């Protein structure tokens, strides 16, 4: 009995030594950031809700200010709640704020240090990022517009025919586009086994990487447990095997398909393979880089379109204004195209406001600080931030900063269109746009698929406004069935849970839609079969 007590005491003392924050010698004139007090050893571990934690972060931000600190089992987490501070740290000081903590479950066990999203900042990350930039930068993204117009046409045609399956059509729209660009693969229904397999990988990443999903991320010492005592290790090994097999197979097939085509028709895999030696990355790293572009483009674009539909259902007057703009620019006789975008500022404003109002990655993605730093706040305080801190730019709170976004909880597209709002910029032929918008992250870790996602949102929003009417569904006694403003899924990326609305084709426009679909899809398919 005495021996057992001695062992337990030694374990507790060791844990306390490892987990309690060490006393630090602060630079002269600096102070530690404030924040909620926590429990011994565990800190704030159990103060953070298991899902939708950004609501709690916003509450703490109101109490402790725009830069505060949490202790989670001995690990330092700095919460950033304004865009100015996020840009100062993560963009302007990106050389020391661009690392990622190697969380055991998502980065190490699930991804085997291959997924670019979780790679540490260094030479490998730069090489992988170079590939992703070359495939999706702003000049290259413009060459993908014809495919985006094709996919958006099909999405709206099926949305009109079967609006209740809107989630499927939005996922097929975004996922089908990236599949064509990356692997030269087409999808028809959006329910094919390949699509379901890819979406399963995507949803697994979102679930596994969600804050608080696995205790091992807060207590990394659990990694030392043997697999028989660590079910999370067995789960991660199975999931990694599935996604590695998927990404390897897609890369191999993508390269083979590309080699059968002309260089001008190269997919992402072919573009990598033809310049393979210049990237200095392994085949598996390339497979994950291209697969990650699918993850980034497919899930976030579909989620944003679901939030757009929710916003238009809740705010019919805003949808009417959107339709008026599109009609005045495009007219009745043709479907909007990318050439119309400079003259459609409200389309762009609504896309931006959707991402502000309901950010897909509401909790943000943490960056890790690699060197001690001191940041001077607007109130004159010099705040010390220690190396190894995880710095969280919480998008939900950043997008609700009252000075930058007055009336922050309301859906107000005019904040991007009218001079009296702080976020207004000219000329409206260029602004608003999504370039460097905080919804896509900050600094060197900004989403590499931004330029593709931006165009995908613009063209689909414009075409829905031109082709469709959206209504609140009526109950049997004639009352409007208003969906909840925030009933969202849990996880790393979030989207509204299924909600009721009605959608129909606008008068005289279904014929134009069907004729355009016939020309772009049916005849093209017949041409392919004949050749």
N, C-alpha and C positions, 0 to 999 in steps of 0.2 A: 504493500500500500504506500509506504514511504517512497519507494523508488518511483512509483507512478506519479506521485505528487511532484517529485523533483523533475521528472521528464516534462510534465504539463507546465510547470513553472518556467522551465527553460524555454519551451516553445512560445509561451506567452511573452516572455521578455524579448525573445528574438523577434517575434512579430512586431512588438511595439517599437523596437529599435529600427526595424526596416520600414515600418509604415508611418510612424509619427514624423511630421515634417521637421527637418533639421533647422536649427537656428542659423540665420544667415547674417553676415556682416554687410549691411547695406551701404551703397555709395553715399557719400555726404549729401545731405539735403533731400534724399529720396525716402519714400515710404512704400510699404507693401499695399497692394490694392485691398480695399475692404471686401466684405462678403459675409454670407451667413455663417454663424458658428456651427460646428459639427460635433459629432460624437468622438470620443477617444478612439484612435486607431482607424475607424471606418470613415471619419470625417462626414461628408455630406452624401455618402453613398446611398442612404435610404431616404434622403430628402428629395431626390429627383424622381418624378413619376416614371413609371415603366413605359409610357407612351405619351406622345404629344407634350414632351418635356418643355417645348418652347413657350408654352403658356406660363409655366413656373419661372422660366428664365426672364420673361417679360415682367412678371411680378417682382422678382428680385432686382431687375434693372431699375424699376421705379423706386425701389427702396435704397439700393446701394450705388446707383449711378450707372453710367454707360460703360464702365470698365470695372469689373469685379472678379473675385476669385473664389473658386470652389476647391475643396480638398476631397478627393475621392480615393479613399484607401491609400493615402500617402502620395497620390499623384496630383500635380498642380494643374488646374483647369482655369483658364482666363476667359471670361465671357465678354464679348464685344457687342455693343448694342447700337452703334451708330455707324453710318457709312463712312464718315470722315475718319474715325479712328481705325476702322477696318482697312481703308485705303492707305493711311499713314503707315500702318504696321505691315500689312500683308503685301502691299504693292510697292510702296516707296522703300521699304526695308526688306524686300523680298529675298535678298541674299541670306538672311538669317531666319526668315519666317516662312520658308517654303518646304520644310520637311514634314514627314508624317510619322506619328508614333506607330510602331509596328504592333498593332493590336493582335493578340494571339489568334483569335478565332477568324477574323476576316482576312487579315493580311498574310498571316503565316500558314494557318491550317487550311482554310478554304482556298486561298489563292496561291499558296506555295511561293510567295514573293514574285508573282508574275503579273498581277493585275496593276496596270499603270496608276489607277486611282489611289492605290495604297503604297506604291513604291516609295522608298526613302529618296530624298533629294540628293542627287549625285549623278555620276556619269551615266549609269544605266538609265535612270529616269530621263536624262537629257536626250539620249539616243532614241529612246522609245517616243518621247515627245516630238522629236524631229520628224519621225515617220508620221505620227498623227497630224502634225501641223501641215505636212506636205499633202496629206490626203483631204484636209478639211479647211484650209485657210480661206480667207475671204475671196481671193481671186479665183481659186479653184472651185469654190462652192457655187459661183455663178454659172459654171458649166453644167451643174446638175439641175438647173431650173426646169428643163423640158421634162425630165422624169418626175419632178415634183408636181408639175401641172398634170401629167398623166395620172399619177396616183391620187391626187386630190379630186380629179374628175370622177374616178371610180368610187372613191370614198363617199362623195356626195350623192352619186346615183344610188348606191346601196343604202345610204342613210335615209334618203327619201322613201325608198321602197320598204325599209324595215328599221324605223327609228329606234325601236326598242332594243336593237343590238348595237347601239352606238358605241359601246366599249370595244366590241369586236372590230368595228369599222375604223375607229381611231387607232387601235393597236395595229391593225393591218396596214393602215396608211403610213404610219411612221416606221413600223418594222419592215413592211414590204419595200419601202424606199431604200432603207439601209441595206437590206438583203440584195437588192439589185445593184447598188453601188459597190458593195463590199465583195459580193460573191457571184454576181450575175445570176441570181436565183429569183424566180418569180413565185408569187403565191396567189391563190385564187380566193379561197373562202376566208382565210385568216385563222382557220381551225385545223390546218394541216399539222401532222405530227411534228414536223420540223419547227414550225412556229411555236407550237405548244412547248416543245423542248427548250427552245431559246428563251421564251418568256418564263419558263420555270427557273432557268439559270438566273435570269434577271431578278425575279422575285426572291430567290434564295439569297442573292447578294444583298438586296435591300433589307431583308429580314435579319440576316446574320450580322450585318454592319450596323444595325439599329442600336443606338446607345442603350446600354443596360440589358441587351438581349441575352448575354452570356456572362456568368460570374467570372470566368477566366480572364475576361478583358479588364476587370477591376482588380483581380487577384492573380497576376500572371504566374505566381508560384504553383498554381494548380496544373500548369503544363508538365510538371515533374511527375504527376500521377501516371501510372501505367494505364494503357488503353482499357484494361478490364475494369478499372475504377473510374474511368473518365469517358462517359458516353458521348460527351461533346467531341472528343477526338475521333471516335468511330464515325459519328455523323459527318464531321468535316472531311474525313478521308473519303467517304462515299460521295459526297457532293463534289469534292475536287476531282475525283476520278471521272465523274459524269461530265463536268464542264470542260475538263482537259481533252477528253475524247471528242466532245462536240467541236471545240475550237480547232483542234488538229485536223479533224475531218473537213471542216469548212475551209480551212486554209488550203489544204491539199486539193480539194475540188475546185476552189476558186482559182488557184494557179493553173490547173489543167484547163479550165474553161477559158481563161484569159489567153493561154498560149494558142488556142484555136481561133482567136479573133485578131483583128488588126490592133496595132498599138494605140490608136486613137479611141478604141473601145475597151481599153484595159479597165478591169475592176480594181479595187483596192489591193487585192492579193497579187494581181499581176504587176501593179505599179511597185509594190514592195519587192517582188521577186526580180524584176528587171533591174533594180538598183540595190540588190541585196547587200553587196559588199560595202556600200557607202553608209549603212546604218549601224553596223557593228553590234547587232543584237541576234539572239538565238531564234530559231524557228518558233519555239514556244512563246518567246517574248513577242514576236511579230503576231502570232496567232491571238494572243491575249490583247495586243494593242488594237487590232482590227475588230476583235470581238467586243472590246470596250467601247469602240465607236458605236457599235450597235446598241450596247447597253445605254450609253449616254443619249443617243438620238431617239431610240424607240420608246423607252419608258417615259422619259420626261416630256416629249412632245405629246404623246397620247394623254398623259395626265393633265397637261396644260389645256388640251382641247376639251377634256371633260369638265375642267373648271370653267372654261369659256362658256360651255353650254349651260352650266349651272348659273353663271353670272347673267347670261341673257334671259334665262327663265325667271330669275328673281328680279331682273330689271328690264322689263319690256320696253320702257321708254328709251333706254340706251340702245337696245337692238333696233328700234325704229330709227334712231339717229344714224346708226351704222348703215342701215339699208338706204336711207336717204342719200348719204355720201356716195355709196357705191353706185346707186342708180344715176346720180347726177354726173358722175364721171364716166361710167361704162355705158349707160343706156339700157334699152330693153332687148337689143338684138344679138348680143354676144356675151360670153362668159368672161369675167375679169382675167387678166393675165399679169405677169410680172411687170410688163411695161407700164401698167397703171399705178404701180406702187408709189412713185413720187407724188402722185395726186390724191393719195388715199391716206392722209395723216391719221384719220380716226381709226382706220383698220390697224395701223401700227400702234396707236395709243391704247386701243383696247387690248391688243396682245401684251403690251407692257404692263397695263394695269391689272390684267389677269394674273400675271406672274408676281406682281407686287402684292396684290390682294390675297392670293392663295399660292404662295411659293411652293414649288414641288418639293424642294429640299428645305423644308421650313426650319429645321434645326441647324442647317449649315454643315460644312465640312471642316473639321479642325485642322489647323496647321500646327506644326511643332516648332518651337523656338530653339535654335541651336546654340545661341550665345546670350549671356546675360545682357539685358537692355534696360534703358530708362526712358520712359515716355512722359513728356510734359503735357498735362491736361489743360483744357481751356481755363480752368479755375486757378491755374498756377501751380498745382501740385505736380511733383515729379514722382512718378510711380515706377517702382522697380519690378521688372519681370524676369524671372529666373530661367536660365537655360533648361530645356526639357519640358517647359510648360506647354500644354496643349491650348492653343488659342482658337476659340470658337466664334466665328462671325455668325451669329444667330439671325438668319434671314427674316424670320417672323418679326423679331423686334426691330431690326434694322429697317424693315419696310413699314414700320409703324412709328418712326421717329417724328414727333409732332412738328418740329420746326421745318423739316424737309417735306413731310407729307401731312399737311393739315387735314383734319377730319380723316385720320388714318384708317379707321375700320370700315369706312364707306367705299363703295366701288365708284370712283370718280375719274373717268377717262379724261375729263377736261383739265385735270392737273397737268397733263402733257401738252395741252392745246391752247390754253388761254394765258395771257401775259401776267395776270395777277397771281398765278401760282408759282411757288419757288422752283419747281422742276421744269418750267417752260423754257424751251430753247428754239432758236430760229436758225435756218429757214425750215418751214414745215414741209418742204419737199425732201428734206433729209432727216429732220427730227420730227417726232421721237423715233428712236431705233433701239435695238437691244445690245449694241456694242458696249462692252465693258459694264453691262448692267449687273448689279449685285446678285440678281437671281441666278447667275451662272458662275458665281464664285469670285475669287479675288486673286490678283497678282499672277504669279507664274503658274498657279494651279487652276486658273480659270478653265471652264469646260471647253475641251478641244472641238466639240461638235456645235459650238454656238452658231457659227455662220450657216450651217445647214438647218439647224432647228429654227433659226429666225425666219428664214425663207419659207420653211414648211408651215409655220404658224400663220404668216401673212397671207399666203395664197389660199389656204383652207378657210380662214376666217372670211376673207373677201368673197369667196365663192359660196359659202354658206349664206352670207347676207344677201347675195344676189339671187340665189336659187330657192331659198327656203324661208318659211315663216315658222317661228318658234312661239309656242303658247304654254301657259300654265294649264295643266290638265284640270278638267272639271269633274267634280264628284257627281253622283247620280242625282243629287238635289241642286246642282248648279253652282256649288261653292268651289272656289279655286283651291286646288291641292298644292299649296306652296311648299316646296322642298326645304329642308333645314339648310341654313346658311353654312353651317360647319358640322358635317357628319362625315368625317374623312377616315380613310384607312390608317392603320398604324404602320410604322416601319421607317426605313431610311428615306425613301421617296413616298409621297402620299398623294392620294387622289380621292375625289368624292365617292362615297359609296353609291351604289345604284339609286337613282331617283327618278320620279315620274315627271314627264313633260310630253307635249305633243309637238310634232314637226310635220309640216306638209310642204309640197312644192308650191311655189308662188304661181299665180295664174299665168298661163301662156309660156312659162319658162321650162316646164318639164320637157316639152318637145325639143327645145334647143339643147337641153342637157342630154337627152337620149340621142339626138343626132350627133352631138359632139362625142359622146361615149362610143357610138357606133363607128365613127371615123377613127378615133384614137385607139380603141381596144379591139373591137370585133374585126375590123379590116386589117389592122396590124397583125392580129393573130392568124388570120387567114393567109396573109402574105408570108409569114414565117413558115406556116405549114406547107405552102406551095413551093417554097425554096428549100 
